């Protein structure tokens, strides 16, 4: 088990963490309070117990796509993000809880990185939640 912590260091690029030893040996990864936007380097990790990304300005792909894959690859992971991961729509597997999030942001026009693009309800990342977002959201529907 390896614990790696890089906090308050203004780190932006974590691509080096995708190296051959990282994905299988690091169990605790503390990356909060940096300037990290892209977490695609963490997609190959499969042994994480804790991943702290609090207060990092994650981009749309990181918030709405990569985090979900990281959770799938690391069952039981304690994921710490801002906003909280549980409040983000589950792309490609939407259900009633996601509909609740989506409807709570319906017709919002102030979506941005600060609120994870209205918790991923702003599917096309254009700053608002409108019919085009609903059409995509509906195509992901898996029901109850």
N, CA, C and O atoms as a GROMACS GRO file, in nm:
protein
  576
    1UNK      N    1   0.083  -0.117   0.000
    1UNK     CA    2   0.000   0.000   0.000
    1UNK      C    3   0.088   0.124   0.000
    1UNK      O    4   0.185   0.134   0.076
    2UNK      N    5   0.053   0.218  -0.086
    2UNK     CA    6   0.123   0.346  -0.092
    2UNK      C    7   0.023   0.457  -0.070
    2UNK      O    8  -0.087   0.455  -0.126
    3UNK      N    9   0.061   0.554   0.012
    3UNK     CA   10  -0.020   0.674   0.033
    3UNK      C   11   0.057   0.790  -0.028
    3UNK      O   12   0.174   0.811   0.004
    4UNK      N   13  -0.009   0.865  -0.116
    4UNK     CA   14   0.054   0.978  -0.183
    4UNK      C   15  -0.028   1.102  -0.157
    4UNK      O   16  -0.148   1.104  -0.183
    5UNK      N   17   0.036   1.207  -0.106
    5UNK     CA   18  -0.033   1.332  -0.079
    5UNK      C   19   0.036   1.449  -0.142
    5UNK      O   20   0.155   1.472  -0.120
    6UNK      N   21  -0.037   1.525  -0.220
    6UNK     CA   22   0.013   1.648  -0.280
    6UNK      C   23  -0.098   1.750  -0.263
    6UNK      O   24  -0.193   1.754  -0.342
    7UNK      N   25  -0.087   1.835  -0.160
    7UNK     CA   26  -0.191   1.933  -0.133
    7UNK      C   27  -0.131   2.073  -0.124
    7UNK      O   28  -0.014   2.091  -0.091
    8UNK      N   29  -0.215   2.172  -0.155
    8UNK     CA   30  -0.175   2.312  -0.147
    8UNK      C   31  -0.046   2.341  -0.222
    8UNK      O   32   0.034   2.424  -0.178
    9UNK      N   33  -0.025   2.273  -0.334
    9UNK     CA   34   0.100   2.289  -0.408
    9UNK      C   35   0.078   2.354  -0.545
    9UNK      O   36   0.172   2.366  -0.623
   10UNK      N   37  -0.044   2.395  -0.574
   10UNK     CA   38  -0.078   2.453  -0.703
   10UNK      C   39  -0.045   2.359  -0.820
   10UNK      O   40  -0.012   2.404  -0.929
   11UNK      N   41  -0.055   2.230  -0.795
   11UNK     CA   42  -0.031   2.130  -0.899
   11UNK      C   43  -0.143   2.139  -1.002
   11UNK      O   44  -0.260   2.149  -0.966
   12UNK      N   45  -0.106   2.134  -1.130
   12UNK     CA   46  -0.204   2.138  -1.238
   12UNK      C   47  -0.205   2.006  -1.314
   12UNK      O   48  -0.312   1.952  -1.342
   13UNK      N   49  -0.088   1.955  -1.347
   13UNK     CA   50  -0.076   1.837  -1.432
   13UNK      C   51  -0.041   1.714  -1.348
   13UNK      O   52   0.062   1.711  -1.281
   14UNK      N   53  -0.128   1.612  -1.352
   14UNK     CA   54  -0.101   1.488  -1.278
   14UNK      C   55  -0.078   1.370  -1.373
   14UNK      O   56  -0.090   1.254  -1.332
   15UNK      N   57  -0.046   1.397  -1.498
   15UNK     CA   58  -0.029   1.290  -1.596
   15UNK      C   59   0.080   1.191  -1.556
   15UNK      O   60   0.074   1.074  -1.594
   16UNK      N   61   0.180   1.236  -1.480
   16UNK     CA   62   0.287   1.145  -1.436
   16UNK      C   63   0.235   1.036  -1.343
   16UNK      O   64   0.301   0.934  -1.326
   17UNK      N   65   0.119   1.057  -1.282
   17UNK     CA   66   0.063   0.956  -1.192
   17UNK      C   67   0.008   0.835  -1.266
   17UNK      O   68  -0.029   0.736  -1.204
   18UNK      N   69   0.004   0.842  -1.398
   18UNK     CA   70  -0.045   0.729  -1.478
   18UNK      C   71   0.066   0.629  -1.506
   18UNK      O   72   0.044   0.533  -1.581
   19UNK      N   73   0.183   0.649  -1.449
   19UNK     CA   74   0.296   0.560  -1.471
   19UNK      C   75   0.269   0.416  -1.432
   19UNK      O   76   0.166   0.388  -1.371
   20UNK      N   77   0.358   0.326  -1.466
   20UNK     CA   78   0.335   0.183  -1.447
   20UNK      C   79   0.315   0.139  -1.302
   20UNK      O   80   0.242   0.042  -1.279
   21UNK      N   81   0.375   0.205  -1.204
   21UNK     CA   82   0.360   0.162  -1.065
   21UNK      C   83   0.235   0.217  -1.000
   21UNK      O   84   0.176   0.153  -0.913
   22UNK      N   85   0.192   0.334  -1.040
   22UNK     CA   86   0.083   0.405  -0.975
   22UNK      C   87  -0.049   0.333  -0.967
   22UNK      O   88  -0.101   0.314  -0.857
   23UNK      N   89  -0.107   0.291  -1.078
   23UNK     CA   90  -0.244   0.240  -1.076
   23UNK      C   91  -0.270   0.122  -0.984
   23UNK      O   92  -0.382   0.109  -0.934
   24UNK      N   93  -0.174   0.038  -0.961
   24UNK     CA   94  -0.200  -0.081  -0.881
   24UNK      C   95  -0.148  -0.073  -0.739
   24UNK      O   96  -0.185  -0.156  -0.656
   25UNK      N   97  -0.062   0.024  -0.709
   25UNK     CA   98   0.000   0.028  -0.577
   25UNK      C   99  -0.051   0.140  -0.487
   25UNK      O  100  -0.041   0.128  -0.365
   26UNK      N  101  -0.105   0.246  -0.542
   26UNK     CA  102  -0.149   0.358  -0.460
   26UNK      C  103  -0.292   0.331  -0.411
   26UNK      O  104  -0.383   0.305  -0.489
   27UNK      N  105  -0.308   0.337  -0.279
   27UNK     CA  106  -0.438   0.312  -0.219
   27UNK      C  107  -0.502   0.441  -0.168
   27UNK      O  108  -0.624   0.455  -0.173
   28UNK      N  109  -0.422   0.535  -0.121
   28UNK     CA  110  -0.471   0.663  -0.071
   28UNK      C  111  -0.406   0.774  -0.152
   28UNK      O  112  -0.283   0.785  -0.156
   29UNK      N  113  -0.487   0.856  -0.217
   29UNK     CA  114  -0.436   0.963  -0.303
   29UNK      C  115  -0.499   1.095  -0.262
   29UNK      O  116  -0.619   1.115  -0.278
   30UNK      N  117  -0.417   1.184  -0.209
   30UNK     CA  118  -0.463   1.313  -0.158
   30UNK      C  119  -0.416   1.422  -0.254
   30UNK      O  120  -0.297   1.456  -0.256
   31UNK      N  121  -0.507   1.477  -0.333
   31UNK     CA  122  -0.472   1.578  -0.433
   31UNK      C  123  -0.553   1.706  -0.416
   31UNK      O  124  -0.555   1.790  -0.506
   32UNK      N  125  -0.618   1.723  -0.303
   32UNK     CA  126  -0.704   1.838  -0.282
   32UNK      C  127  -0.628   1.970  -0.273
   32UNK      O  128  -0.508   1.973  -0.246
   33UNK      N  129  -0.701   2.078  -0.296
   33UNK     CA  130  -0.650   2.214  -0.284
   33UNK      C  131  -0.534   2.242  -0.379
   33UNK      O  132  -0.436   2.306  -0.341
   34UNK      N  133  -0.545   2.194  -0.500
   34UNK     CA  134  -0.448   2.223  -0.605
   34UNK      C  135  -0.520   2.295  -0.719
   34UNK      O  136  -0.625   2.357  -0.696
   35UNK      N  137  -0.468   2.289  -0.838
   35UNK     CA  138  -0.530   2.350  -0.956
   35UNK      C  139  -0.556   2.244  -1.063
   35UNK      O  140  -0.550   2.274  -1.182
   36UNK      N  141  -0.584   2.122  -1.021
   36UNK     CA  142  -0.602   2.009  -1.112
   36UNK      C  143  -0.737   2.021  -1.182
   36UNK      O  144  -0.840   2.037  -1.116
   37UNK      N  145  -0.736   2.013  -1.315
   37UNK     CA  146  -0.860   2.016  -1.392
   37UNK      C  147  -0.887   1.882  -1.461
   37UNK      O  148  -1.002   1.842  -1.474
   38UNK      N  149  -0.782   1.813  -1.504
   38UNK     CA  150  -0.795   1.689  -1.580
   38UNK      C  151  -0.744   1.571  -1.497
   38UNK      O  152  -0.628   1.567  -1.458
   39UNK      N  153  -0.834   1.475  -1.470
   39UNK     CA  154  -0.795   1.357  -1.390
   39UNK      C  155  -0.794   1.230  -1.473
   39UNK      O  156  -0.801   1.120  -1.417
   40UNK      N  157  -0.784   1.242  -1.604
   40UNK     CA  158  -0.785   1.124  -1.690
   40UNK      C  159  -0.670   1.029  -1.658
   40UNK      O  160  -0.680   0.909  -1.684
   41UNK      N  161  -0.562   1.080  -1.601
   41UNK     CA  162  -0.449   0.995  -1.564
   41UNK      C  163  -0.486   0.892  -1.458
   41UNK      O  164  -0.415   0.793  -1.440
   42UNK      N  165  -0.596   0.914  -1.387
   42UNK     CA  166  -0.637   0.824  -1.280
   42UNK      C  167  -0.733   0.715  -1.326
   42UNK      O  168  -0.776   0.632  -1.245
   43UNK      N  169  -0.767   0.713  -1.454
   43UNK     CA  170  -0.865   0.617  -1.504
   43UNK      C  171  -0.818   0.472  -1.495
   43UNK      O  172  -0.901   0.381  -1.489
   44UNK      N  173  -0.689   0.449  -1.492
   44UNK     CA  174  -0.638   0.311  -1.486
   44UNK      C  175  -0.617   0.261  -1.343
   44UNK      O  176  -0.581   0.145  -1.324
   45UNK      N  177  -0.641   0.345  -1.244
   45UNK     CA  178  -0.624   0.303  -1.105
   45UNK      C  179  -0.733   0.202  -1.069
   45UNK      O  180  -0.848   0.214  -1.111
   46UNK      N  181  -0.695   0.102  -0.989
   46UNK     CA  182  -0.792  -0.001  -0.954
   46UNK      C  183  -0.785  -0.042  -0.807
   46UNK      O  184  -0.852  -0.137  -0.766
   47UNK      N  185  -0.705   0.028  -0.728
   47UNK     CA  186  -0.688  -0.012  -0.588
   47UNK      C  187  -0.706   0.106  -0.492
   47UNK      O  188  -0.663   0.098  -0.377
   48UNK      N  189  -0.770   0.214  -0.538
   48UNK     CA  190  -0.786   0.331  -0.453
   48UNK      C  191  -0.893   0.309  -0.347
   48UNK      O  192  -1.003   0.263  -0.378
   49UNK      N  193  -0.860   0.342  -0.223
   49UNK     CA  194  -0.958   0.341  -0.114
   49UNK      C  195  -1.009   0.482  -0.088
   49UNK      O  196  -1.126   0.502  -0.059
   50UNK      N  197  -0.918   0.580  -0.101
   50UNK     CA  198  -0.954   0.721  -0.081
   50UNK      C  199  -0.892   0.803  -0.192
   50UNK      O  200  -0.773   0.790  -0.223
   51UNK      N  201  -0.973   0.889  -0.253
   51UNK     CA  202  -0.926   0.986  -0.351
   51UNK      C  203  -0.982   1.122  -0.310
   51UNK      O  204  -1.103   1.143  -0.315
   52UNK      N  205  -0.894   1.213  -0.271
   52UNK     CA  206  -0.935   1.346  -0.230
   52UNK      C  207  -0.901   1.446  -0.340
   52UNK      O  208  -0.784   1.468  -0.372
   53UNK      N  209  -1.004   1.506  -0.399
   53UNK     CA  210  -0.989   1.608  -0.502
   53UNK      C  211  -1.063   1.736  -0.461
   53UNK      O  212  -1.096   1.819  -0.546
   54UNK      N  213  -1.088   1.753  -0.331
   54UNK     CA  214  -1.164   1.869  -0.284
   54UNK      C  215  -1.096   1.999  -0.324
   54UNK      O  216  -0.974   2.013  -0.316
   55UNK      N  217  -1.178   2.091  -0.367
   55UNK     CA  218  -1.137   2.227  -0.402
   55UNK      C  219  -1.044   2.234  -0.523
   55UNK      O  220  -0.976   2.335  -0.542
   56UNK      N  221  -1.041   2.130  -0.605
   56UNK     CA  222  -0.971   2.136  -0.733
   56UNK      C  223  -1.074   2.176  -0.839
   56UNK      O  224  -1.186   2.125  -0.837
   57UNK      N  225  -1.039   2.264  -0.932
   57UNK     CA  226  -1.134   2.309  -1.035
   57UNK      C  227  -1.145   2.208  -1.150
   57UNK      O  228  -1.105   2.239  -1.262
   58UNK      N  229  -1.199   2.090  -1.123
   58UNK     CA  230  -1.208   1.985  -1.224
   58UNK      C  231  -1.290   2.031  -1.343
   58UNK      O  232  -1.390   2.102  -1.328
   59UNK      N  233  -1.247   1.991  -1.463
   59UNK     CA  234  -1.321   2.028  -1.584
   59UNK      C  235  -1.442   1.937  -1.602
   59UNK      O  236  -1.461   1.842  -1.526
   60UNK      N  237  -1.524   1.967  -1.702
   60UNK     CA  238  -1.649   1.895  -1.725
   60UNK      C  239  -1.626   1.745  -1.741
   60UNK      O  240  -1.696   1.665  -1.680
   61UNK      N  241  -1.529   1.706  -1.822
   61UNK     CA  242  -1.503   1.563  -1.843
   61UNK      C  243  -1.464   1.494  -1.713
   61UNK      O  244  -1.509   1.382  -1.686
   62UNK      N  245  -1.382   1.560  -1.633
   62UNK     CA  246  -1.341   1.501  -1.506
   62UNK      C  247  -1.458   1.484  -1.412
   62UNK      O  248  -1.472   1.380  -1.348
   63UNK      N  249  -1.542   1.586  -1.403
   63UNK     CA  250  -1.657   1.582  -1.312
   63UNK      C  251  -1.765   1.486  -1.358
   63UNK      O  252  -1.822   1.412  -1.278
   64UNK      N  253  -1.794   1.488  -1.485
   64UNK     CA  254  -1.914   1.420  -1.534
   64UNK      C  255  -1.888   1.289  -1.605
   64UNK      O  256  -1.982   1.217  -1.637
   65UNK      N  257  -1.763   1.256  -1.631
   65UNK     CA  258  -1.732   1.129  -1.698
   65UNK      C  259  -1.626   1.050  -1.620
   65UNK      O  260  -1.652   0.937  -1.579
   66UNK      N  261  -1.509   1.110  -1.598
   66UNK     CA  262  -1.396   1.037  -1.540
   66UNK      C  263  -1.423   0.990  -1.396
   66UNK      O  264  -1.388   0.878  -1.360
   67UNK      N  265  -1.486   1.076  -1.314
   67UNK     CA  266  -1.512   1.035  -1.175
   67UNK      C  267  -1.596   0.908  -1.169
   67UNK      O  268  -1.572   0.821  -1.086
   68UNK      N  269  -1.693   0.899  -1.256
   68UNK     CA  270  -1.779   0.781  -1.257
   68UNK      C  271  -1.701   0.654  -1.292
   68UNK      O  272  -1.723   0.549  -1.233
   69UNK      N  273  -1.608   0.665  -1.387
   69UNK     CA  274  -1.527   0.550  -1.424
   69UNK      C  275  -1.430   0.512  -1.312
   69UNK      O  276  -1.404   0.394  -1.289
   70UNK      N  277  -1.378   0.612  -1.243
   70UNK     CA  278  -1.289   0.586  -1.130
   70UNK      C  279  -1.364   0.510  -1.021
   70UNK      O  280  -1.308   0.419  -0.960
   71UNK      N  281  -1.489   0.546  -0.996
   71UNK     CA  282  -1.570   0.475  -0.896
   71UNK      C  283  -1.594   0.330  -0.939
   71UNK      O  284  -1.587   0.239  -0.857
   72UNK      N  285  -1.623   0.309  -1.066
   72UNK     CA  286  -1.643   0.173  -1.118
   72UNK      C  287  -1.515   0.090  -1.102
   72UNK      O  288  -1.521  -0.026  -1.063
   73UNK      N  289  -1.401   0.150  -1.132
   73UNK     CA  290  -1.273   0.079  -1.127
   73UNK      C  291  -1.224   0.054  -0.984
   73UNK      O  292  -1.140  -0.033  -0.962
   74UNK      N  293  -1.276   0.130  -0.888
   74UNK     CA  294  -1.231   0.121  -0.749
   74UNK      C  295  -1.352   0.106  -0.657
   74UNK      O  296  -1.388   0.201  -0.587
   75UNK      N  297  -1.415  -0.011  -0.654
   75UNK     CA  298  -1.536  -0.031  -0.573
   75UNK      C  299  -1.512   0.004  -0.426
   75UNK      O  300  -1.410  -0.034  -0.368
   76UNK      N  301  -1.607   0.076  -0.368
   76UNK     CA  302  -1.597   0.113  -0.227
   76UNK      C  303  -1.510   0.235  -0.200
   76UNK      O  304  -1.486   0.268  -0.084
   77UNK      N  305  -1.463   0.302  -0.304
   77UNK     CA  306  -1.376   0.417  -0.287
   77UNK      C  307  -1.445   0.528  -0.209
   77UNK      O  308  -1.564   0.552  -0.227
   78UNK      N  309  -1.370   0.595  -0.124
   78UNK     CA  310  -1.416   0.715  -0.053
   78UNK      C  311  -1.371   0.832  -0.140
   78UNK      O  312  -1.254   0.870  -0.137
   79UNK      N  313  -1.464   0.888  -0.216
   79UNK     CA  314  -1.433   0.993  -0.313
   79UNK      C  315  -1.471   1.127  -0.254
   79UNK      O  316  -1.587   1.149  -0.218
   80UNK      N  317  -1.375   1.217  -0.246
   80UNK     CA  318  -1.398   1.348  -0.185
   80UNK      C  319  -1.376   1.456  -0.290
   80UNK      O  320  -1.264   1.480  -0.334
   81UNK      N  321  -1.485   1.521  -0.328
   81UNK     CA  322  -1.480   1.624  -0.431
   81UNK      C  323  -1.564   1.744  -0.390
   81UNK      O  324  -1.644   1.737  -0.296
   82UNK      N  325  -1.544   1.854  -0.460
   82UNK     CA  326  -1.626   1.973  -0.445
   82UNK      C  327  -1.680   2.008  -0.583
   82UNK      O  328  -1.599   2.042  -0.669
   83UNK      N  329  -1.811   2.001  -0.611
   83UNK     CA  330  -1.919   1.957  -0.522
   83UNK      C  331  -1.911   1.807  -0.497
   83UNK      O  332  -1.836   1.735  -0.562
   84UNK      N  333  -1.989   1.763  -0.401
   84UNK     CA  334  -1.989   1.621  -0.364
   84UNK      C  335  -2.029   1.534  -0.482
   84UNK      O  336  -2.124   1.566  -0.553
   85UNK      N  337  -1.957   1.427  -0.504
   85UNK     CA  338  -1.981   1.338  -0.618
   85UNK      C  339  -2.123   1.282  -0.619
   85UNK      O  340  -2.180   1.264  -0.727
   86UNK      N  341  -2.180   1.255  -0.503
   86UNK     CA  342  -2.314   1.197  -0.499
   86UNK      C  343  -2.420   1.291  -0.554
   86UNK      O  344  -2.531   1.248  -0.586
   87UNK      N  345  -2.387   1.420  -0.567
   87UNK     CA  346  -2.481   1.517  -0.619
   87UNK      C  347  -2.466   1.540  -0.769
   87UNK      O  348  -2.520   1.637  -0.822
   88UNK      N  349  -2.394   1.454  -0.837
   88UNK     CA  350  -2.369   1.469  -0.980
   88UNK      C  351  -2.444   1.361  -1.057
   88UNK      O  352  -2.446   1.245  -1.017
   89UNK      N  353  -2.504   1.400  -1.168
   89UNK     CA  354  -2.581   1.308  -1.251
   89UNK      C  355  -2.493   1.195  -1.304
   89UNK      O  356  -2.382   1.219  -1.350
   90UNK      N  357  -2.543   1.074  -1.298
   90UNK     CA  358  -2.472   0.956  -1.343
   90UNK      C  359  -2.495   0.935  -1.493
   90UNK      O  360  -2.593   0.872  -1.533
   91UNK      N  361  -2.407   0.987  -1.572
   91UNK     CA  362  -2.416   0.979  -1.718
   91UNK      C  363  -2.425   0.834  -1.763
   91UNK      O  364  -2.353   0.747  -1.713
   92UNK      N  365  -2.512   0.808  -1.858
   92UNK     CA  366  -2.532   0.677  -1.919
   92UNK      C  367  -2.602   0.576  -1.829
   92UNK      O  368  -2.614   0.459  -1.865
   93UNK      N  369  -2.649   0.618  -1.713
   93UNK     CA  370  -2.725   0.528  -1.626
   93UNK      C  371  -2.817   0.610  -1.538
   93UNK      O  372  -2.822   0.590  -1.416
   94UNK      N  373  -2.890   0.702  -1.598
   94UNK     CA  374  -2.974   0.792  -1.519
   94UNK      C  375  -3.095   0.721  -1.462
   94UNK      O  376  -3.150   0.629  -1.523
   95UNK      N  377  -3.135   0.765  -1.343
   95UNK     CA  378  -3.252   0.710  -1.277
   95UNK      C  379  -3.326   0.823  -1.206
   95UNK      O  380  -3.302   0.940  -1.236
   96UNK      N  381  -3.414   0.790  -1.114
   96UNK     CA  382  -3.498   0.889  -1.047
   96UNK      C  383  -3.414   0.990  -0.969
   96UNK      O  384  -3.446   1.109  -0.969
   97UNK      N  385  -3.308   0.946  -0.902
   97UNK     CA  386  -3.226   1.042  -0.826
   97UNK      C  387  -3.158   1.142  -0.920
   97UNK      O  388  -3.143   1.259  -0.885
   98UNK      N  389  -3.119   1.097  -1.038
   98UNK     CA  390  -3.061   1.189  -1.136
   98UNK      C  391  -3.166   1.285  -1.191
   98UNK      O  392  -3.137   1.402  -1.214
   99UNK      N  393  -3.286   1.235  -1.210
   99UNK     CA  394  -3.396   1.320  -1.256
   99UNK      C  395  -3.423   1.430  -1.154
   99UNK      O  396  -3.454   1.544  -1.192
  100UNK      N  397  -3.412   1.398  -1.027
  100UNK     CA  398  -3.431   1.498  -0.922
  100UNK      C  399  -3.326   1.608  -0.934
  100UNK      O  400  -3.358   1.727  -0.924
  101UNK      N  401  -3.201   1.571  -0.956
  101UNK     CA  402  -3.094   1.670  -0.974
  101UNK      C  403  -3.121   1.752  -1.100
  101UNK      O  404  -3.113   1.875  -1.097
  102UNK      N  405  -3.153   1.684  -1.210
  102UNK     CA  406  -3.176   1.752  -1.337
  102UNK      C  407  -3.291   1.852  -1.325
  102UNK      O  408  -3.279   1.967  -1.366
  103UNK      N  409  -3.402   1.807  -1.269
  103UNK     CA  410  -3.519   1.896  -1.259
  103UNK      C  411  -3.492   2.014  -1.166
  103UNK      O  412  -3.550   2.121  -1.184
  104UNK      N  413  -3.406   1.995  -1.068
  104UNK     CA  414  -3.370   2.105  -0.979
  104UNK      C  415  -3.290   2.214  -1.048
  104UNK      O  416  -3.283   2.327  -1.000
  105UNK      N  417  -3.231   2.181  -1.162
  105UNK     CA  418  -3.153   2.280  -1.239
  105UNK      C  419  -3.222   2.322  -1.368
  105UNK      O  420  -3.166   2.398  -1.447
  106UNK      N  421  -3.343   2.273  -1.391
  106UNK     CA  422  -3.415   2.303  -1.514
  106UNK      C  423  -3.425   2.454  -1.534
  106UNK      O  424  -3.469   2.526  -1.444
  107UNK      N  425  -3.385   2.501  -1.651
  107UNK     CA  426  -3.386   2.640  -1.695
  107UNK      C  427  -3.284   2.728  -1.624
  107UNK      O  428  -3.289   2.850  -1.637
  108UNK      N  429  -3.192   2.668  -1.547
  108UNK     CA  430  -3.081   2.746  -1.492
  108UNK      C  431  -3.000   2.804  -1.607
  108UNK      O  432  -2.981   2.738  -1.710
  109UNK      N  433  -2.952   2.925  -1.591
  109UNK     CA  434  -2.871   2.989  -1.695
  109UNK      C  435  -2.734   3.032  -1.643
  109UNK      O  436  -2.664   3.108  -1.708
  110UNK      N  437  -2.698   2.983  -1.526
  110UNK     CA  438  -2.571   3.024  -1.466
  110UNK      C  439  -2.480   2.905  -1.435
  110UNK      O  440  -2.402   2.911  -1.340
  111UNK      N  441  -2.488   2.799  -1.512
  111UNK     CA  442  -2.406   2.680  -1.488
  111UNK      C  443  -2.260   2.710  -1.523
  111UNK      O  444  -2.232   2.776  -1.623
  112UNK      N  445  -2.170   2.661  -1.439
  112UNK     CA  446  -2.027   2.685  -1.462
  112UNK      C  447  -1.946   2.575  -1.391
  112UNK      O  448  -2.003   2.486  -1.328
  113UNK      N  449  -1.816   2.584  -1.403
  113UNK     CA  450  -1.728   2.489  -1.337
  113UNK      C  451  -1.748   2.495  -1.185
  113UNK      O  452  -1.730   2.394  -1.117
  114UNK      N  453  -1.783   2.611  -1.133
  114UNK     CA  454  -1.799   2.628  -0.988
  114UNK      C  455  -1.905   2.536  -0.930
  114UNK      O  456  -1.894   2.494  -0.815
  115UNK      N  457  -2.008   2.505  -1.008
  115UNK     CA  458  -2.114   2.416  -0.959
  115UNK      C  459  -2.120   2.287  -1.041
  115UNK      O  460  -2.225   2.224  -1.051
  116UNK      N  461  -2.007   2.249  -1.100
  116UNK     CA  462  -1.997   2.128  -1.182
  116UNK      C  463  -2.101   2.130  -1.293
  116UNK      O  464  -2.168   2.030  -1.320
  117UNK      N  465  -2.113   2.247  -1.358
  117UNK     CA  466  -2.208   2.264  -1.467
  117UNK      C  467  -2.346   2.218  -1.424
  117UNK      O  468  -2.408   2.130  -1.485
  118UNK      N  469  -2.392   2.282  -1.314
  118UNK     CA  470  -2.523   2.248  -1.255
  118UNK      C  471  -2.530   2.098  -1.225
  118UNK      O  472  -2.628   2.030  -1.257
  119UNK      N  473  -2.422   2.049  -1.162
  119UNK     CA  474  -2.411   1.908  -1.122
  119UNK      C  475  -2.432   1.814  -1.241
  119UNK      O  476  -2.494   1.709  -1.230
  120UNK      N  477  -2.378   1.855  -1.355
  120UNK     CA  478  -2.380   1.780  -1.481
  120UNK      C  479  -2.515   1.780  -1.550
  120UNK      O  480  -2.535   1.705  -1.646
  121UNK      N  481  -2.609   1.861  -1.504
  121UNK     CA  482  -2.736   1.875  -1.574
  121UNK      C  483  -2.716   1.954  -1.704
  121UNK      O  484  -2.790   1.934  -1.800
  122UNK      N  485  -2.618   2.042  -1.707
  122UNK     CA  486  -2.584   2.116  -1.828
  122UNK      C  487  -2.498   2.023  -1.915
  122UNK      O  488  -2.375   2.038  -1.920
  123UNK      N  489  -2.562   1.931  -1.980
  123UNK     CA  490  -2.496   1.822  -2.050
  123UNK      C  491  -2.403   1.872  -2.160
  123UNK      O  492  -2.295   1.816  -2.180
  124UNK      N  493  -2.442   1.976  -2.230
  124UNK     CA  494  -2.359   2.025  -2.341
  124UNK      C  495  -2.264   2.136  -2.297
  124UNK      O  496  -2.196   2.196  -2.381
  125UNK      N  497  -2.259   2.165  -2.167
  125UNK     CA  498  -2.161   2.258  -2.112
  125UNK      C  499  -2.169   2.397  -2.176
  125UNK      O  500  -2.066   2.459  -2.204
  126UNK      N  501  -2.293   2.445  -2.199
  126UNK     CA  502  -2.306   2.578  -2.260
  126UNK      C  503  -2.358   2.682  -2.162
  126UNK      O  504  -2.390   2.794  -2.203
  127UNK      N  505  -2.366   2.647  -2.034
  127UNK     CA  506  -2.403   2.744  -1.933
  127UNK      C  507  -2.549   2.744  -1.891
  127UNK      O  508  -2.587   2.818  -1.801
  128UNK      N  509  -2.631   2.661  -1.955
  128UNK     CA  510  -2.773   2.656  -1.918
  128UNK      C  511  -2.826   2.514  -1.931
  128UNK      O  512  -2.766   2.428  -1.996
  129UNK      N  513  -2.942   2.490  -1.867
  129UNK     CA  514  -3.009   2.360  -1.874
  129UNK      C  515  -3.140   2.380  -1.950
  129UNK      O  516  -3.235   2.437  -1.897
  130UNK      N  517  -3.142   2.333  -2.074
  130UNK     CA  518  -3.253   2.358  -2.165
  130UNK      C  519  -3.296   2.226  -2.230
  130UNK      O  520  -3.256   2.118  -2.185
  131UNK      N  521  -3.376   2.235  -2.335
  131UNK     CA  522  -3.429   2.117  -2.404
  131UNK      C  523  -3.321   2.030  -2.466
  131UNK      O  524  -3.334   1.907  -2.468
  132UNK      N  525  -3.213   2.090  -2.518
  132UNK     CA  526  -3.106   2.009  -2.576
  132UNK      C  527  -3.042   1.920  -2.469
  132UNK      O  528  -3.007   1.805  -2.497
  133UNK      N  529  -3.026   1.973  -2.348
  133UNK     CA  530  -2.972   1.892  -2.238
  133UNK      C  531  -3.071   1.780  -2.200
  133UNK      O  532  -3.031   1.667  -2.173
  134UNK      N  533  -3.199   1.814  -2.199
  134UNK     CA  534  -3.300   1.715  -2.165
  134UNK      C  535  -3.303   1.601  -2.266
  134UNK      O  536  -3.320   1.485  -2.228
  135UNK      N  537  -3.288   1.632  -2.394
  135UNK     CA  538  -3.289   1.528  -2.497
  135UNK      C  539  -3.177   1.427  -2.473
  135UNK      O  540  -3.198   1.306  -2.484
  136UNK      N  541  -3.058   1.477  -2.441
  136UNK     CA  542  -2.946   1.387  -2.413
  136UNK      C  543  -2.970   1.310  -2.283
  136UNK      O  544  -2.948   1.189  -2.277
  137UNK      N  545  -3.014   1.382  -2.181
  137UNK     CA  546  -3.044   1.318  -2.052
  137UNK      C  547  -3.145   1.204  -2.071
  137UNK      O  548  -3.126   1.096  -2.016
  138UNK      N  549  -3.250   1.229  -2.147
  138UNK     CA  550  -3.352   1.127  -2.170
  138UNK      C  551  -3.296   1.005  -2.242
  138UNK      O  552  -3.340   0.892  -2.218
  139UNK      N  553  -3.197   1.027  -2.329
  139UNK     CA  554  -3.138   0.913  -2.400
  139UNK      C  555  -3.057   0.823  -2.308
  139UNK      O  556  -3.030   0.707  -2.342
  140UNK      N  557  -3.018   0.874  -2.192
  140UNK     CA  558  -2.943   0.794  -2.093
  140UNK      C  559  -3.034   0.721  -1.997
  140UNK      O  560  -2.986   0.643  -1.915
  141UNK      N  561  -3.164   0.741  -2.004
  141UNK     CA  562  -3.257   0.693  -1.902
  141UNK      C  563  -3.255   0.541  -1.889
  141UNK      O  564  -3.266   0.469  -1.989
  142UNK      N  565  -3.242   0.493  -1.766
  142UNK     CA  566  -3.253   0.350  -1.739
  142UNK      C  567  -3.370   0.321  -1.646
  142UNK      O  568  -3.403   0.205  -1.622
  143UNK      N  569  -3.433   0.426  -1.595
  143UNK     CA  570  -3.554   0.408  -1.515
  143UNK      C  571  -3.530   0.389  -1.368
  143UNK      O  572  -3.430   0.436  -1.313
  144UNK      N  573  -3.621   0.320  -1.305
  144UNK     CA  574  -3.617   0.304  -1.160
  144UNK      C  575  -3.515   0.205  -1.113
  144UNK      O  576  -3.501   0.182  -0.993
   0.00000   0.00000   0.00000
